[in-house]
């Protein structure tokens, strides 16, 4: 079994005062988080420096000790950034690794850094700073993605694409309109990022282990220093709140769902059955056996990685569910799903942006597919309503009978002769045939939010102003 480190000198130098034995190896392994939480080193150092400046100002520690601490922390920052810092598993986490190194560098003064602070408010602060930074970079990546989508939409404001419902061809739309639908989704994602950032931007530092502190600290100073909007108002809540991480993962999950839907369309559109798009060489792979293959791997992987991200949301939900107040060590596990999600999202958004930017479209194929299945039957019905004052239900039925006739003759609606049409509805005139033109039908859909090329061009203009 685990070899117990029963030499009293081996009890943790940071919290080992009341212990006579050190932890077993297995205990050390299950307890450690340094492998993943070292990602927060810059946030930890930033928060410790803010805490130190506050302790100096409040005369809780001397200026001399405080300055040594800050210089030591600056040195540690350099060591970690340059890769020369030796992380130790036995020191559990990033907070203790840094504090322990600080005492090697500056000696006794290091012991004053943790005055009026607990690792509980420390980790809540560091993690919030990390998530906040990540929300900012996520927002930036999404902005780039939107700009790529908007550019393609501008190029294809008038390109015909079959629009689907139930994955059955329904009505022609413009490709620009279709791509702009994703700009809207990403716009809402960015809105959620913004809301989350605002809501989470409260400073937990100064909440202590759970109950606050008897030292005369100034939480407003650290709040300003760390760019928080205000200090948190309840110390128990502050150290045990991980809503911001759950919100982050919820937002990430919705983003990944949006990406997976577009990814799925790219997979479909690149298949032989559709042939709407040509995947760029830079974002497709070949087959080791079949020489003709060009596979949409990047799109498939983006589609699959939503599983990782949604799984991570479930992970943290389950960790947090039923946890009593205040801090529990369970919460150390909060970082793994968040960090993995961040890396996964960054990669998938970059891959999707790259793919969309380089995608080329087979306009002819798309147009053919839009024409193939009487997608203009609705335009005919609308013509009957507008010109013959038919109630829509009757117009729908007349149009349906024309579709049936065209189907029996294996031709398109516009290939029916006027007299064939008049057999079904005698008042039909040649005028009706004009609205069957694909481009006429598309141009006509100018209702606000509709697919007409004119609308798409305007939507792109507005989106540039709103999002970029
Ligand atoms: N590594 C810990 C975490 O990430 C830091 C907080 C530890 N607090 C404690 N009371 N043991 O949650």
Boltz pocket constraint, residues with backbone or C-beta under 6 A from the ligand:
constraints:
  - pocket:
      binder: B
      contacts: [[A, 31], [A, 33], [A, 37], [A, 93], [A, 119], [A, 120], [A, 123], [A, 327], [A, 328], [A, 329], [A, 331], [A, 332], [A, 333]]
      max_distance: 6.0
